[in-house]
Amino acid sequence: MQSSSNVHGRSVFRNPRFPVAGLGLSLLDMADGYHDFGDQDAAVVRRDYRRDGVVCLRDVIGAGERARIAEGIEADRAEPGPFFRDQTPDGSPARYQFSYWMWPDNPAIAEVALRGSAPGLVAALLEAERLHLLMDNWFLREAGALNGAPWHHDEPYFDFEGGQMAAVWIALEDVSAAEGLTFIAGSHRDQPLFQPKNFKLDQPFDDVGPDYAVMPDFDAPAFEARRRCWDMAVGDCLIFDLRTVHAATAGQRPLDRTIRRLSLRYGDEGVRFRPRGPWTRETSDYLIAQGQVPNAPLECPMLPVVWPPVR
């Protein structure tokens, strides 16, 4: 059964556990498959994830889900939501755009983020008892765009800490290693939290305090042995810890074609909401306005429980 509430003019699903319209599946139907890492051995996948902070899973996102992602992205581009951002720098011949927290107004993205394959894959990987959706986030880098994500890790950009947090990165096109992401293996374990950057300017945000370290040069030869990247086919996905350092492999080099991808971030039962600083004030204030208590467990319509499914 679908239940929803209206929060600040947005219809928010309180209980996402109902049949997946357009995918021909329900959570009950998909529950066993949620733990399927395709042809990859589950123990090996978990071992690699704990060691490196990132894994590439092959052929785990079905054609129906990919079609819904594409539909959702195009719908948001046609009528951008309140969290749409254009990060194209001045002088760039092509655009770099993203948007987040679309799912309350975007049924296609809601189906995938709340009731698709990703929640179960993450729950199985983390061996989580409970999983919340933290944020849905699409990115589009047009052919010729001169900016991509610099070296960073996700955690300093969000008002969450503790527990386990992971992102699922889904490309809608076949992606070569040069067009995808490069990670620093093990950086979720042995690196501090680094200063968050404004992607458009490639500079740290103002008012970032001393708790955040200066980002080293991860392009340096000293890190070569730790860099990881993959050629990916449609249906593959990356899952990475929100503390794992990564960047767009191409950097500021223009790509020959447009790349679309969806990133879904999840957190387990140990995650807490903690407003981080001025650079996250918009999102932290938004969650607080919906009733999320600071320095407390996640309990807010915008952070719904997506695992376990209802039987």
Order of alpha helices (4+ residues) and beta strands (2+ residues): beta-beta-alpha-alpha-beta-alpha-beta-beta-alpha-alpha-beta-beta-beta-beta-alpha-beta-beta-beta-beta-beta-beta-beta-alpha-beta-beta
